[in-house]
Amino acid sequence: MNRSTRARMLAGTVLALTTSMALTACGGGSDDASSDAEQKTKSSEATAVKNPLVASYDGGLYVLDGATLKLAKTVKLPGFNRVNPAGDEDHVMISTDSGFRVFDAARQTFTDAEFKGSKPGHVVRHGGKTVLFTDGTGEVNVFDPANLAGGKKPEGRSYSSAEPHHGVAIELADGELVTTLGTEEKRTGALVLNKNNKEIARAENCPGVHGEAAAKGEVVGLGCEDGVLLYKDGKFTKVDAPDDYARIGNQAGSDVSPILLGDYKTDPEAELERPTRISLIDTRTEKMKLVDLDTSYSFRSLARGPHGEALVLGTNGVLHVIDPETGKVEKKIEAVGDWTEPLDWQQPRPTLFVRDHTAYVSEPGKRQLHAFDLDSGEKRTSVPLPKGTNELSGTVDGH
């Protein structure tokens, strides 16, 4: 073989390798969740996103940089999917048709960790533990989010409710597990298990129990249709609402505030009630205060700030910053345009997610996402997105 022939063969080999590499690199910017192996291979080579946000849309997930809101990746995922912080700086929990799946938001890929079961529901973070409640089975799973780092399903505590129901559970620092009681037709209250899953307390005076929040001192509040059920100092206490029917199904708590923030609905016959009042439940005095904001809000409108501020995103587009001790609105941040809560709870509406000193607010009607500094009230940045988003969450390190 002469030198000229060898040169031509070498050039052909290089060209073939280059073409192959180019085709591999041009595989596309979106991944289907059904091809996890391919997705993980691509994501392992991707630059990790710092403090990522994850927003769901009809057909998938957007992963965004928490500082710039730059869209880092689009992940295709059919169906209605819910997103919640997993409890560490990298992962979020995705509720899918098959169960809870662990998504590594920093690296924009699903891990092998999955908690299978129909109707995955509430995700609760508290005291260094993450608790999952699967409505279709009544199963409760508790794990340390630090153990998500290996990409495998973390080992942890589990408990099976007497009957499946739309429930919620939270584990306290001493290992006590507060979890709801009910059936698919009726929910009545809650019970407490010690670290060995032995029942040590029970209350069945909380009709329609829904949602939870923890206040300063590990006081747990559970919403009822006539007030709030508190668990503190080893026993249950009921805080009655001023109205005979008063559903407080959504709450937000803060480790630095003894006061819980809740919604407040008083019409049991309404197809969709659009309340203008919120409830503030003082866990020290076991009293409830109502505050009228002169604007309605939705279940995705409630959050707490870094100093314990009560935050409510109104349908007038204003983010209300409220002193929970006095109920006074201390600051009004013009966040989005006017909006109306849709009748179907699964349909998009502006959503509030708070991390540290930043409030992130989605505006699906305009296909935008905004970030606000809670201390100054100033808008930090705003970005357009390909589609209007539904749920909005992100990584949260620490509980």
Secondary structure, DSSP 4 states (H G I P E B T S, - for coil): --HHHHHHHHHHHHHHHHHHHHHHHTS-SEEETT-HHHHHHHHHTSPPPSS-EEEEETTEEEEE-TTT--EEEEEE--S--EEEE-SSSSEEEEEETTEEEEEETTTTEEEEEEEE-SSEEEEEEETTEEEEEETTTTEEEEE-GGGGTTSSPPP-EEEE-SS--S--EEE-TTS-EEEEEE-SS-EEEEEEE-TTS-EEEEE---TT-EEEEEETTTEEEEE-SBEEEEEETTEEEEEE-SSSSBB---EE--TT-SEEEE--B--TT-SS----EEEEEETTTTEEEEEE-SS-EEEEEEEE-TTS-EEEEETTSEEEEE-TTT--EEEEEE-S------SSTTS----EEEETTEEEEEEGGGTEEEEEETTT--EEEEEE-SS----EEE-----
